[in-house]
Amino acid sequence: MLSGLFALTGLVNRKIDMVERRQDKLELKVAEQYVSHAELDRRWEILIKVVMRIEQKIDHHVDTHKSK
């Protein structure tokens, strides 16, 4: 009886895993349709450039105030 319960639990867990994998694939498809890889790369590069400019401004501000 106990082995039957373990077998049933294993079956349920496999089904849950299968459903989760299918959901992940669906989410990925929806995300890919929402924004393309090229668009994501382009926007990421823009964001990196903005962050680098902010970092340079902060560094400049810190350097000018260190010398005082």
C-alpha positions in Angstrom: 0.0 0.0 0.0 2.8 2.4 0.9 4.6 1.7 -2.4 1.4 2.4 -4.3 1.1 5.8 -2.5 4.7 6.6 -3.5 4.0 5.6 -7.1 1.0 7.9 -7.2 2.9 10.7 -5.7 5.6 10.3 -8.3 3.1 10.3 -11.1 1.5 13.5 -9.8 4.9 15.1 -9.5 5.8 14.2 -13.1 2.5 15.6 -14.3 3.1 18.8 -12.4 6.6 19.1 -13.9 5.3 18.5 -17.4 2.6 21.2 -17.0 5.2 23.6 -15.6 7.5 23.0 -18.6 4.7 23.5 -21.1 3.8 26.8 -19.3 7.4 28.0 -19.4 7.5 27.3 -23.2 4.3 29.2 -23.6 5.5 32.2 -21.6 8.7 32.2 -23.7 6.7 32.2 -26.9 4.5 35.1 -25.7 7.6 37.0 -24.6 9.3 36.5 -27.9 6.3 37.8 -29.8 6.1 40.8 -27.5 9.6 41.9 -28.1 12.2 40.5 -30.5 15.7 39.6 -29.6 17.1 42.3 -31.8 14.9 44.9 -30.1 15.9 43.7 -26.7 19.6 43.8 -27.6 19.2 47.4 -29.0 17.4 48.6 -25.9 19.9 46.9 -23.6 22.8 48.7 -25.4 21.0 52.0 -24.9 20.4 51.3 -21.2 24.1 50.3 -20.8 25.2 53.6 -22.4 22.9 55.6 -20.1 24.2 53.8 -17.0 27.8 54.4 -18.1 27.1 58.1 -18.6 25.6 58.3 -15.2 28.6 56.5 -13.7 31.0 59.0 -15.5 29.1 61.9 -14.1 29.1 60.5 -10.6 32.9 59.8 -10.8 33.5 63.3 -12.1 31.4 64.8 -9.2 33.2 62.7 -6.6 36.7 63.6 -8.1 35.9 67.4 -8.1 34.7 67.2 -4.5 37.7 65.1 -3.3 40.2 67.8 -4.4 38.5 70.5 -2.3 
